[in-house]
């Protein structure tokens, strides 16, 4: 039997860095596949957005997850990647997501998280035990991000 290509959702994520070098982490809600852990801002490309410019997609996601007043300067140079999968009860199937990460400098403005997350914090990724905060694709991407910076 020939090998079959796999199908993935694609998610555009951001390491939002403040002037102290800390990265914004969003706490997952209790009903999330990442419950008890943190995630990074960003999200999936919708089925009607395939031809949409990446910057527009990322800005849409950041506005949804951080509110309209968070200011940042986005770089469209990818800085990491990761894979995430979970079982969707709503769709009754496994969901597989390829995460592409970009970096942005936080310039200020009030962060108002969406109901997709329960809290947020700024973390120095080099100074924490990543496994205590992240799992699955978030952990994979955070580790790779640090590796690629050396």
C-alpha positions as CSV (number, residue, x, y, z in Angstrom):
1,X,0.0,0.0,0.0
2,X,1.5,3.4,-1.0
3,X,2.1,6.0,1.7
4,X,-0.7,8.5,2.0
5,X,-0.2,12.2,2.7
6,X,-1.4,13.4,6.1
7,X,-3.7,16.4,6.5
8,X,-3.1,19.1,9.1
9,X,-4.5,22.3,10.3
10,X,-2.0,25.2,10.2
11,X,-1.7,27.6,13.1
12,X,0.3,30.8,13.1
13,X,1.7,31.5,16.6
14,X,3.7,34.4,18.1
15,X,6.4,34.7,20.7
16,X,5.4,38.2,21.9
17,X,8.5,39.6,23.7
18,X,8.5,42.5,26.1
19,X,11.4,44.9,26.8
20,X,12.8,42.5,29.5
21,X,13.0,39.7,27.0
22,X,10.1,37.8,28.5
23,X,7.6,36.0,26.4
24,X,3.8,36.3,26.8
25,X,2.2,33.0,27.8
26,X,-1.6,32.4,27.9
27,X,-3.0,30.0,30.4
28,X,-5.3,27.4,28.9
29,X,-8.8,27.0,30.2
30,X,-9.8,24.0,32.2
31,X,-11.7,22.4,29.3
32,X,-8.8,22.8,26.8
33,X,-6.5,20.1,25.5
34,X,-3.7,22.1,27.2
35,X,-5.6,22.5,30.6
36,X,-3.2,23.3,33.4
37,X,-0.6,24.6,31.0
38,X,0.2,27.7,28.9
39,X,0.0,28.4,25.2
40,X,1.2,31.2,23.0
41,X,-1.0,33.7,21.2
42,X,-2.1,32.8,17.7
43,X,-4.4,30.4,16.0
44,X,-5.4,28.4,13.0
45,X,-5.9,29.6,9.4
46,X,-9.6,29.3,8.6
47,X,-10.8,27.5,5.5
48,X,-11.7,30.8,3.7
49,X,-8.3,32.4,4.5
50,X,-5.9,30.3,2.4
51,X,-5.0,33.1,0.1
52,X,-4.9,35.8,2.8
53,X,-1.6,37.5,3.6
54,X,0.2,35.9,6.7
55,X,0.5,39.3,8.4
56,X,-3.2,39.9,8.2
57,X,-3.9,36.4,9.6
58,X,-1.5,36.8,12.5
59,X,-2.9,40.3,13.3
60,X,-6.5,38.9,13.3
61,X,-5.5,36.2,15.7
62,X,-3.6,38.5,18.0
63,X,-6.5,40.9,18.1
64,X,-8.9,38.0,19.0
65,X,-6.7,36.7,21.7
66,X,-5.1,39.9,23.2
67,X,-7.7,42.5,22.5
68,X,-7.6,45.5,20.2
69,X,-5.3,47.6,22.3
70,X,-2.2,45.4,22.5
71,X,0.5,47.1,20.4
72,X,3.4,45.1,18.8
73,X,5.9,45.1,16.0
74,X,5.7,41.8,14.1
75,X,8.5,40.1,12.2
76,X,7.4,37.7,9.5
77,X,10.6,35.6,9.7
78,X,9.7,32.2,11.2
79,X,11.5,31.5,14.4
80,X,10.2,28.1,15.5
81,X,7.7,25.4,14.7
82,X,5.9,22.6,16.5
83,X,3.2,19.9,16.2
84,X,0.1,19.6,18.3
85,X,-2.6,17.0,18.3
86,X,-5.7,16.4,20.4
87,X,-9.0,14.5,20.3
88,X,-11.9,16.8,19.5
89,X,-15.0,15.7,21.3
90,X,-17.0,18.2,19.2
91,X,-15.8,16.8,15.9
92,X,-15.3,13.2,17.3
93,X,-11.8,12.9,15.7
94,X,-8.1,13.5,16.2
95,X,-7.0,17.0,15.2
96,X,-3.4,17.5,14.1
97,X,-2.0,21.0,13.8
98,X,1.3,22.3,12.5
99,X,2.3,25.4,14.4
100,X,4.5,28.0,12.7
101,X,6.0,30.6,15.1
102,X,6.9,34.2,14.5
103,X,8.3,36.8,16.9
104,X,6.9,40.2,17.8
105,X,8.1,43.0,20.1
106,X,5.4,44.1,22.6
107,X,5.2,47.9,22.4
108,X,2.5,48.5,25.1
109,X,-1.2,48.7,25.4
110,X,-3.7,46.8,27.5
111,X,-3.8,43.1,27.0
112,X,-7.4,41.8,27.3
113,X,-7.4,38.0,26.8
114,X,-10.3,36.2,25.1
115,X,-12.4,33.5,26.8
116,X,-10.1,31.0,25.0
117,X,-7.6,31.5,27.9
118,X,-8.0,32.1,31.6
119,X,-5.0,34.2,32.5
120,X,-1.6,35.4,31.1
121,X,1.9,35.9,32.4
122,X,5.3,37.0,31.0
123,X,8.0,34.3,31.2
124,X,11.7,34.3,30.8
125,X,11.9,31.0,28.8
126,X,15.6,30.6,29.6
127,X,15.1,30.8,33.4
128,X,12.2,28.4,33.9
129,X,11.6,24.7,33.6
130,X,9.6,24.6,30.4
131,X,7.9,21.4,31.2
132,X,6.2,23.0,34.2
133,X,4.5,25.5,31.9
134,X,4.1,23.9,28.5
135,X,3.3,20.6,27.0
136,X,2.8,19.1,23.5
137,X,3.4,21.5,20.7
138,X,3.9,24.5,22.9
139,X,6.8,22.7,24.7
140,X,8.3,21.5,21.5
141,X,8.2,25.0,19.9
142,X,9.6,26.7,23.0
143,X,12.5,24.3,23.2
144,X,13.2,24.7,19.5
145,X,13.0,28.5,19.8
146,X,15.6,28.5,22.5
147,X,17.9,26.1,20.5
148,X,17.7,28.2,17.4
149,X,18.7,31.4,19.3
150,X,22.1,30.0,20.3
